[in-house]
């Protein structure tokens, strides 16, 4: 079998069927046409859908008649997707043929599987026992010192957002990964404060050896004073174990779908996915780069379905930059997710970081964040300072997203991505190596403020576009000075307050581009202003 990689420290999924005989069953997706409305989601999920959802998705479940027909053939559904109109089940060859012939069955396809590569079975990093933390967390609301994790926070501006009071409070952050350890000193503050909302294992009653989920979640949520601070240390937390990664075992994509649907139903706001499907073993159900088109793999379709329901999906790009595969890995090809590549300290691209484009020509990754020399929690209450991979750059961005949603709760997933893209380090010239560039949290917050649609009666500036040096009308409720910011959040011009709220001024003499006009004091949201020359 081909060696596979999980972004950073796991293996990648292999969307491959396993041959089945009458004596040996394999897992398949059964896509059905007979469904009925599913029970309503939680109040938290319903509220988020109403606030941020971009569509009116309907959750569906298997119709009773169809369920009875499957049971009559000895088929017991293992996972039922409310979004994809499908159930997974273990089928023999005879059962598969019988099920495929049922009138309500549209398709029978293998459940994707992956095999851990030998190189990925080693520990994530050598634990640093000498920095094991046992001291209690600082009182809630007191800003603990970030210690060695300050570098990774500062690389995306998350430290400045923390200083401004944004720590993910009121936002629910979810994870799809392996095992977690919320008794680790870096994460105990979550349970102590009553913010551990749920932990579910979708892999079954088996012994796990990988604590990749611990390392990943600690980057987002860490609260160990003097050692590891996460951007979203104040968030509410949901954690789903969907990956089973001991030696010589398989993991299935239906666990991924089940975990993501569970997170959404519990009211999650942003989900971190530090894994990916890429190179695939030969055999039935084999996929290729051509299938990284945003519409083919079920994990990609599930990620987009979550985004349509108002969930911000942050996923690692993959670690295939130096491999024959090279490209991003599903679900990073989804068209509504935030795909994150990895840089070294200083914003230089890590060569292992997967590249774009998608098979249908879209630029990927979307943004970049530090993904080497990462401070993470490890087993035994210890820490590592050598974390490496896009598995570790993604949760850093997930933390920034939680900060943005705390500040601007009504932002849709696409608006969050636009705020991050338009303020990243190479926003003016995105490419398929680094996308729009390295995340700039404070600048993204400025854009996020403008992206929220304010009532028209609050204030106006226009026309937009406007030619540099031409008349520009500003209409505010009272005399206010205005700051003009570029897409990186830098103050590049000012408009003094007039004698009255309404005044006509000359548009700033600035290069062509997108700018944001922000009333001083922060009581009013920013407005977009396009200047042309």
C-alpha positions as CSV (number, residue, x, y, z in Angstrom):
1,X,0.0,0.0,0.0
2,X,1.1,3.6,-0.6
3,X,2.3,5.4,2.5
4,X,-0.2,8.0,3.6
5,X,0.2,11.0,5.8
6,X,-2.2,12.8,8.2
7,X,-1.5,16.5,8.2
8,X,1.4,16.7,10.7
9,X,1.3,13.5,12.7
10,X,-1.4,11.2,11.4
11,X,-2.0,9.3,8.2
12,X,-4.1,10.6,5.4
13,X,-7.4,9.0,4.5
14,X,-7.4,6.6,1.5
15,X,-10.8,6.6,-0.2
16,X,-10.6,3.0,-1.2
17,X,-13.0,0.1,-1.0
18,X,-12.0,-3.2,0.5
19,X,-13.1,-6.3,-1.5
20,X,-15.9,-8.2,0.0
21,X,-17.1,-11.7,-0.5
22,X,-20.1,-13.4,0.8
23,X,-18.1,-14.3,3.9
24,X,-16.4,-10.9,4.4
25,X,-18.2,-7.6,4.8
26,X,-16.8,-4.2,4.0
27,X,-18.2,-0.7,4.8
28,X,-20.2,1.1,2.1
29,X,-22.2,4.3,1.8
30,X,-25.8,3.7,0.7
31,X,-27.1,6.8,-0.9
32,X,-30.9,6.8,-0.7
33,X,-33.7,8.7,-2.3
34,X,-36.4,8.0,0.3
35,X,-35.9,10.3,3.3
36,X,-38.1,12.2,5.8
37,X,-37.4,15.4,7.8
38,X,-35.0,14.8,10.7
39,X,-35.7,16.0,14.2
40,X,-34.9,19.7,14.9
41,X,-31.3,20.5,15.9
42,X,-30.4,21.9,19.3
43,X,-31.5,25.5,20.1
44,X,-27.8,26.5,19.8
45,X,-27.6,25.0,16.3
46,X,-30.9,26.6,15.2
47,X,-29.8,30.0,16.5
48,X,-26.4,29.7,14.7
49,X,-28.1,28.6,11.4
50,X,-30.4,31.6,11.6
51,X,-27.6,34.0,12.3
52,X,-24.9,32.8,9.9
53,X,-26.4,30.2,7.6
54,X,-26.2,31.0,3.9
55,X,-28.8,28.6,2.8
56,X,-32.0,26.9,4.0
57,X,-30.6,23.4,4.4
58,X,-32.9,20.6,5.3
59,X,-31.8,17.7,7.5
60,X,-33.2,14.4,6.3
61,X,-33.2,10.9,7.8
62,X,-34.0,7.5,6.3
63,X,-37.7,6.9,5.6
64,X,-39.1,4.2,7.9
65,X,-40.1,2.1,4.8
66,X,-36.5,2.3,3.4
67,X,-35.1,1.5,6.8
68,X,-37.3,-1.6,7.1
69,X,-36.3,-2.8,3.7
70,X,-32.6,-2.5,4.5
71,X,-33.1,-4.4,7.8
72,X,-35.0,-7.1,5.8
73,X,-31.8,-7.7,3.9
74,X,-29.7,-7.9,7.1
75,X,-28.3,-4.4,6.6
76,X,-27.9,-2.5,9.9
77,X,-26.9,1.2,9.4
78,X,-23.7,2.2,11.2
79,X,-23.7,5.9,10.5
80,X,-26.6,7.9,9.1
81,X,-25.9,11.3,7.5
82,X,-28.6,13.9,7.9
83,X,-26.8,16.0,5.3
84,X,-25.8,13.6,2.5
85,X,-28.9,11.5,2.3
86,X,-26.8,8.4,3.0
87,X,-26.2,5.7,5.5
88,X,-23.1,3.5,6.0
89,X,-23.2,-0.2,6.6
90,X,-21.1,-3.3,6.5
91,X,-22.1,-5.3,3.4
92,X,-21.1,-8.6,1.9
93,X,-20.8,-8.9,-1.8
94,X,-24.3,-10.5,-1.9
95,X,-25.8,-7.8,0.2
96,X,-24.2,-5.1,-1.8
97,X,-25.7,-6.4,-5.0
98,X,-29.1,-6.8,-3.3
99,X,-29.0,-3.3,-1.8
100,X,-27.9,-1.7,-5.1
101,X,-31.0,-3.2,-6.8
102,X,-33.5,-1.6,-4.3
103,X,-35.6,1.1,-6.0
104,X,-34.9,3.8,-3.4
105,X,-31.1,3.3,-3.6
106,X,-29.3,5.8,-5.8
107,X,-25.7,4.7,-5.3
108,X,-23.5,2.2,-3.3
109,X,-19.9,3.4,-2.8
110,X,-17.1,2.3,-0.6
111,X,-16.5,4.1,2.6
112,X,-13.1,5.8,2.4
113,X,-10.3,4.4,4.5
114,X,-6.7,5.2,5.3
115,X,-3.8,3.2,6.7
116,X,-1.3,4.9,9.0
117,X,2.2,5.2,7.4
118,X,5.1,3.8,9.3
119,X,6.7,7.3,9.5
120,X,3.7,8.7,11.3
121,X,3.6,6.2,14.1
122,X,6.4,7.9,16.1
123,X,5.5,10.2,18.9
124,X,4.6,13.8,17.8
125,X,7.7,15.1,19.6
126,X,9.9,14.3,22.5
127,X,8.1,15.5,25.6
128,X,9.8,18.2,27.5
129,X,9.3,16.9,31.0
130,X,11.2,19.8,32.5
131,X,8.5,22.2,31.5
132,X,5.6,20.1,32.8
133,X,3.2,22.5,34.4
134,X,1.4,21.8,37.7
135,X,0.6,25.3,38.9
136,X,-3.0,26.4,38.8
137,X,-4.2,28.7,36.0
138,X,-4.3,32.4,36.7
139,X,-7.7,33.7,37.8
140,X,-10.1,34.0,34.8
141,X,-9.9,37.4,33.2
142,X,-6.3,37.9,34.2
143,X,-4.1,37.7,31.1
144,X,-1.5,35.1,31.8
145,X,2.0,35.4,30.2
146,X,2.3,33.3,27.1
147,X,5.9,32.2,27.7
148,X,7.4,30.4,24.7
149,X,4.0,30.3,22.9
150,X,4.1,34.0,22.4
151,X,6.0,33.6,19.2
152,X,3.2,31.6,17.5
153,X,0.5,33.9,18.9
154,X,2.4,37.0,17.6
155,X,2.9,35.4,14.2
156,X,-0.8,35.9,13.4
157,X,-1.5,38.9,15.7
158,X,-3.5,36.8,18.1
159,X,-1.6,38.2,21.1
160,X,-2.8,41.7,20.3
161,X,-6.4,40.5,20.1
162,X,-5.9,38.8,23.4
163,X,-4.6,42.0,24.9
164,X,-7.8,43.7,23.6
165,X,-9.9,41.2,25.5
166,X,-10.8,38.7,22.7
167,X,-10.2,35.1,23.9
168,X,-13.1,33.3,22.3
169,X,-15.6,33.8,25.2
170,X,-19.1,33.0,24.0
171,X,-17.9,31.1,21.0
172,X,-18.1,27.3,20.7
173,X,-15.0,25.7,19.2
174,X,-15.1,22.0,17.9
175,X,-12.4,19.5,16.9
176,X,-12.3,16.4,14.7
177,X,-9.2,14.4,15.7
178,X,-7.8,11.5,17.7
179,X,-7.8,11.5,21.5
180,X,-7.8,14.6,23.7
181,X,-6.8,15.1,27.3
182,X,-8.7,17.8,29.1
183,X,-7.0,16.8,32.3
184,X,-3.7,18.1,31.0
185,X,-2.6,21.3,32.9
186,X,-2.9,23.3,29.7
187,X,-6.6,22.4,29.3
188,X,-8.0,21.9,32.8
189,X,-9.3,25.5,32.9
190,X,-11.9,24.5,30.4
191,X,-13.6,21.9,32.6
192,X,-13.1,23.8,35.8
193,X,-15.0,26.8,34.3
194,X,-17.8,24.5,32.9
195,X,-17.0,25.1,29.3
196,X,-16.3,21.5,28.2
197,X,-19.7,21.0,26.5
198,X,-19.1,17.5,25.1
199,X,-16.6,14.8,24.1
200,X,-17.7,12.0,21.9
201,X,-15.7,9.0,20.5
202,X,-17.0,7.8,17.1
203,X,-14.3,5.1,16.6
204,X,-15.8,2.5,18.9
205,X,-14.5,0.9,22.2
206,X,-10.9,0.5,21.1
207,X,-7.6,1.5,22.8
208,X,-5.9,4.5,21.2
209,X,-2.3,5.5,21.2
210,X,-2.4,8.8,19.4
211,X,-2.9,12.0,21.3
212,X,-2.7,14.2,18.2
213,X,-6.0,15.8,19.3
214,X,-4.4,16.9,22.6
215,X,-1.6,18.7,20.8
216,X,-3.9,20.3,18.2
217,X,-6.6,21.5,20.7
218,X,-3.9,22.9,23.0
219,X,-2.7,25.3,20.3
220,X,-6.2,26.8,20.2
221,X,-7.3,26.5,23.8
222,X,-4.1,26.4,25.9
223,X,-4.3,28.2,29.3
224,X,-1.0,27.3,31.0
225,X,0.5,30.5,32.4
226,X,4.1,31.0,31.4
227,X,4.1,28.1,28.8
228,X,1.2,27.8,26.4
229,X,-1.6,30.3,25.7
230,X,-4.2,29.7,23.0
231,X,-6.1,32.5,21.1
232,X,-9.4,31.0,22.2
233,X,-8.7,30.0,25.8
234,X,-12.1,31.3,26.8
235,X,-14.2,29.3,24.3
236,X,-16.8,26.7,25.0
237,X,-15.5,23.3,23.7
238,X,-16.8,20.3,21.8
239,X,-14.4,17.5,20.9
240,X,-15.1,14.5,18.6
241,X,-12.7,11.6,18.2
242,X,-13.1,10.4,14.7
243,X,-9.6,9.1,13.9
244,X,-8.3,5.7,15.1
245,X,-4.6,5.6,14.4
246,X,-2.7,2.7,16.1
247,X,-0.5,0.4,14.1
248,X,-2.1,-1.5,11.2
249,X,-5.6,-0.4,11.6
250,X,-8.0,1.5,9.4
251,X,-10.1,4.6,9.9
252,X,-13.3,5.3,8.0
253,X,-14.6,8.6,6.6
254,X,-18.1,7.8,8.0
255,X,-16.7,8.5,11.4
256,X,-15.7,12.0,10.1
257,X,-19.2,12.7,8.8
258,X,-20.8,11.4,12.0
259,X,-18.5,13.6,14.1
260,X,-19.0,16.7,12.1
261,X,-22.8,16.4,12.1
262,X,-22.7,15.8,15.8
263,X,-20.6,19.0,16.3
264,X,-23.0,21.0,14.2
265,X,-26.1,19.7,16.0
266,X,-24.6,20.7,19.4
267,X,-24.3,24.3,18.2
268,X,-20.6,24.6,17.3
269,X,-19.4,27.8,15.7
270,X,-16.0,26.9,14.3
271,X,-14.5,23.5,13.7
272,X,-10.8,22.6,13.4
273,X,-10.0,19.7,11.1
274,X,-6.3,18.8,11.2
275,X,-6.4,15.9,8.8
276,X,-6.8,15.1,5.2
277,X,-7.4,12.5,2.5
278,X,-4.9,12.6,-0.3
279,X,-2.9,9.7,-1.9
280,X,-5.0,6.6,-2.2
281,X,-4.4,2.9,-2.4
282,X,-5.1,1.2,-5.6
283,X,-8.4,-0.7,-5.8
284,X,-12.1,-0.1,-6.0
285,X,-13.1,3.5,-5.3
286,X,-9.7,4.8,-6.1
287,X,-9.6,8.7,-6.2
288,X,-7.1,11.0,-7.9
289,X,-6.1,14.6,-7.9
290,X,-8.9,15.3,-10.4
291,X,-11.3,14.5,-7.5
292,X,-10.0,17.4,-5.4
293,X,-12.6,19.6,-7.1
294,X,-14.7,20.6,-4.1
295,X,-17.6,18.3,-5.0
296,X,-16.4,14.7,-5.1
297,X,-15.2,13.3,-1.8
298,X,-17.9,12.9,0.9
299,X,-15.7,14.6,3.5
300,X,-15.5,17.6,1.3
301,X,-19.2,17.7,0.7
302,X,-19.8,17.3,4.4
303,X,-17.5,20.3,5.2
304,X,-19.4,22.5,2.7
305,X,-22.7,21.3,4.2
306,X,-21.5,22.4,7.6
307,X,-20.5,25.8,6.3
308,X,-23.9,26.3,4.7
309,X,-25.4,25.8,8.2
310,X,-23.2,28.7,9.5
311,X,-20.2,26.7,10.8
312,X,-16.8,28.1,10.0
313,X,-14.6,25.2,8.9
314,X,-10.8,25.6,9.3
315,X,-8.8,22.7,7.8
316,X,-5.2,21.9,7.3
317,X,-3.8,22.1,3.8
318,X,-1.8,18.9,4.2
319,X,1.9,18.0,4.4
320,X,2.4,16.9,0.8
321,X,4.5,19.8,-0.5
322,X,7.6,17.6,-0.9
323,X,5.8,14.4,-2.0
324,X,4.7,13.2,-5.4
325,X,1.2,14.2,-4.5
326,X,2.1,17.8,-3.7
327,X,-1.4,19.2,-3.6
328,X,-3.9,20.0,-0.9
329,X,-5.9,17.1,0.6
330,X,-9.7,16.7,1.0
331,X,-11.6,18.4,2.7
332,X,-9.2,21.3,2.0
333,X,-10.6,21.4,-1.5
334,X,-14.0,22.5,-0.3
335,X,-15.2,25.8,-1.7
336,X,-16.5,27.2,1.6
337,X,-13.8,26.3,4.1
338,X,-10.6,28.1,5.2
339,X,-7.6,26.0,4.1
340,X,-4.5,26.7,6.1
341,X,-0.9,26.1,5.0
342,X,2.2,26.2,7.2
343,X,5.1,28.7,7.5
344,X,8.3,28.7,9.4
345,X,9.0,31.5,11.9
346,X,9.3,34.7,10.0
347,X,6.5,33.9,7.6
348,X,8.6,31.8,5.2
349,X,6.6,28.9,3.6
350,X,7.4,25.5,5.0
351,X,8.3,23.3,2.0
352,X,6.2,20.4,3.2
353,X,3.0,22.6,3.1
354,X,0.6,21.3,0.4
355,X,-0.1,23.5,-2.6
356,X,-3.0,24.4,-4.8
357,X,-4.7,24.8,-7.0
358,X,-7.8,22.6,-6.6
359,X,-8.6,20.4,-9.6
360,X,-11.2,23.0,-10.8
361,X,-8.6,25.8,-10.7
362,X,-9.3,27.6,-7.4
363,X,-6.4,29.1,-5.4
364,X,-5.5,27.1,-2.3
365,X,-4.5,27.3,0.4
366,X,-6.5,30.3,1.6
367,X,-4.1,31.6,4.3
368,X,-0.9,30.6,6.1
369,X,0.1,30.4,9.7
370,X,3.2,29.2,11.7
371,X,3.4,25.5,11.5
372,X,6.9,24.7,12.8
373,X,8.6,25.2,16.2
374,X,5.1,25.0,17.7
375,X,4.5,24.8,21.4
376,X,2.0,22.1,22.2
377,X,0.7,20.0,25.0
378,X,1.9,16.3,25.1
379,X,1.1,13.3,27.1
380,X,2.0,13.1,30.8
381,X,1.3,16.7,31.5
382,X,4.3,17.8,29.5
383,X,4.9,20.1,26.6
384,X,6.8,20.1,23.3
385,X,8.3,23.1,21.4
386,X,9.0,21.1,18.2
387,X,5.5,20.7,16.8
388,X,5.5,20.7,13.0
389,X,2.9,20.4,10.2
390,X,-0.2,22.0,8.8
391,X,-2.0,20.2,11.6
392,X,-0.6,22.8,13.9
393,X,-1.0,25.9,11.7
394,X,-4.7,25.2,11.3
395,X,-5.6,25.4,15.1
396,X,-3.8,28.7,15.4
397,X,-6.1,30.1,12.8
398,X,-9.1,28.4,14.4
399,X,-8.2,30.4,17.5
400,X,-8.2,33.7,15.6
401,X,-11.5,32.8,14.0
402,X,-13.0,32.4,17.5
403,X,-11.6,35.8,18.4
404,X,-13.3,37.3,15.3
405,X,-16.6,35.6,16.1
406,X,-16.5,36.9,19.7
407,X,-16.1,40.4,18.4
408,X,-18.5,40.1,15.4
409,X,-20.9,37.2,16.1
410,X,-23.0,37.6,12.9
411,X,-20.2,37.0,10.5
412,X,-20.9,34.2,8.0
413,X,-18.2,31.6,7.2
414,X,-17.5,33.3,3.9
415,X,-17.2,36.7,5.5
416,X,-14.7,35.3,8.0
417,X,-12.7,33.8,5.2
418,X,-12.9,37.1,3.3
419,X,-11.7,39.0,6.4
420,X,-8.7,36.7,6.8
421,X,-7.8,36.6,3.1
422,X,-8.1,40.3,2.4
423,X,-5.7,41.3,5.2
424,X,-3.2,38.5,4.9
425,X,0.4,39.2,3.9
426,X,0.1,38.8,0.1
427,X,-3.6,39.7,-0.3
428,X,-2.8,41.7,-3.4
429,X,-1.1,38.8,-5.2
430,X,-2.4,35.4,-4.0
431,X,-0.8,32.3,-5.4
432,X,-1.0,28.5,-5.0
433,X,2.0,28.3,-2.6
434,X,0.8,30.6,0.2
435,X,-2.7,31.6,-0.9
436,X,-3.4,35.1,0.3
437,X,-0.6,34.9,2.8
438,X,0.0,34.9,6.6
439,X,-3.0,35.8,8.8
440,X,-3.1,39.2,10.5
441,X,-5.7,39.0,13.2
442,X,-6.1,42.7,14.1
443,X,-6.4,43.7,10.5
444,X,-8.9,40.9,9.9
445,X,-11.0,42.3,12.8
446,X,-11.0,45.7,11.2
447,X,-12.3,44.2,7.9
448,X,-14.8,41.9,9.8
449,X,-16.3,45.0,11.3
450,X,-16.8,46.4,7.8
451,X,-18.2,43.2,6.5
452,X,-21.1,43.2,9.0
453,X,-23.9,44.9,7.3
454,X,-24.9,47.9,9.5
455,X,-28.2,49.7,9.3
456,X,-28.0,52.3,6.6
457,X,-29.1,55.0,9.0
458,X,-26.0,54.7,11.1
459,X,-23.6,56.5,8.8
460,X,-22.4,56.6,5.2
461,X,-19.4,57.4,3.2
462,X,-19.4,57.6,-0.6
463,X,-19.4,57.3,-3.4
464,X,-17.5,54.0,-3.7
465,X,-15.5,53.6,-5.9
466,X,-14.2,57.2,-5.8
467,X,-11.3,58.7,-7.6
468,X,-8.4,59.9,-5.4
469,X,-8.8,63.6,-4.7
470,X,-12.4,63.7,-5.8
471,X,-15.3,64.9,-3.6
472,X,-16.4,62.3,-0.9
473,X,-19.5,62.7,1.2
474,X,-19.4,61.7,4.8
475,X,-22.6,61.5,6.8
476,X,-22.3,60.6,10.5
477,X,-24.8,61.0,13.4
478,X,-22.5,63.6,14.9
479,X,-19.1,65.2,14.1
480,X,-16.6,62.3,14.1
481,X,-13.0,62.0,13.0
482,X,-12.5,59.1,10.7
483,X,-9.4,56.8,10.3
484,X,-8.7,55.3,6.9
485,X,-7.1,51.8,7.1
486,X,-5.6,49.7,4.4
487,X,-6.3,45.9,4.1
488,X,-3.5,45.2,6.5
489,X,-5.1,47.3,9.2
490,X,-2.6,50.2,8.9
491,X,-3.8,53.7,9.4
492,X,-2.9,55.4,6.1
493,X,-5.1,58.6,6.2
494,X,-7.4,60.6,8.4
495,X,-10.6,62.6,7.8
496,X,-11.0,65.3,10.4
497,X,-14.4,65.8,12.1
498,X,-16.4,68.5,10.5
499,X,-18.6,71.1,12.2
500,X,-21.6,69.0,11.4
501,X,-22.2,65.3,11.0
502,X,-22.5,65.7,7.2
503,X,-19.6,67.0,5.2
504,X,-17.9,66.8,1.8
505,X,-14.2,66.2,1.7
506,X,-11.7,65.2,-0.8
507,X,-11.0,61.5,-1.1
508,X,-7.5,60.6,0.3
509,X,-4.7,60.6,-2.2
510,X,-4.0,56.9,-1.9
511,X,-3.1,54.1,-4.4
512,X,-6.0,52.2,-6.0
513,X,-7.4,49.6,-3.8
514,X,-9.8,48.6,-1.0
515,X,-9.8,50.7,2.2
516,X,-11.8,50.8,5.4
517,X,-13.1,54.1,6.9
518,X,-13.5,53.7,10.7
519,X,-15.1,56.3,13.0
520,X,-12.8,57.1,15.9
521,X,-14.0,55.6,19.2
522,X,-15.2,52.3,17.7
523,X,-18.9,52.9,18.5
524,X,-19.8,52.6,14.8
525,X,-18.7,49.9,12.3
526,X,-16.2,50.6,9.5
527,X,-17.3,51.1,5.9
528,X,-15.6,49.9,2.8
529,X,-14.2,52.5,0.4
530,X,-12.7,51.7,-3.0
531,X,-10.2,54.3,-4.3
532,X,-9.2,54.4,-7.9
533,X,-6.6,56.6,-9.6
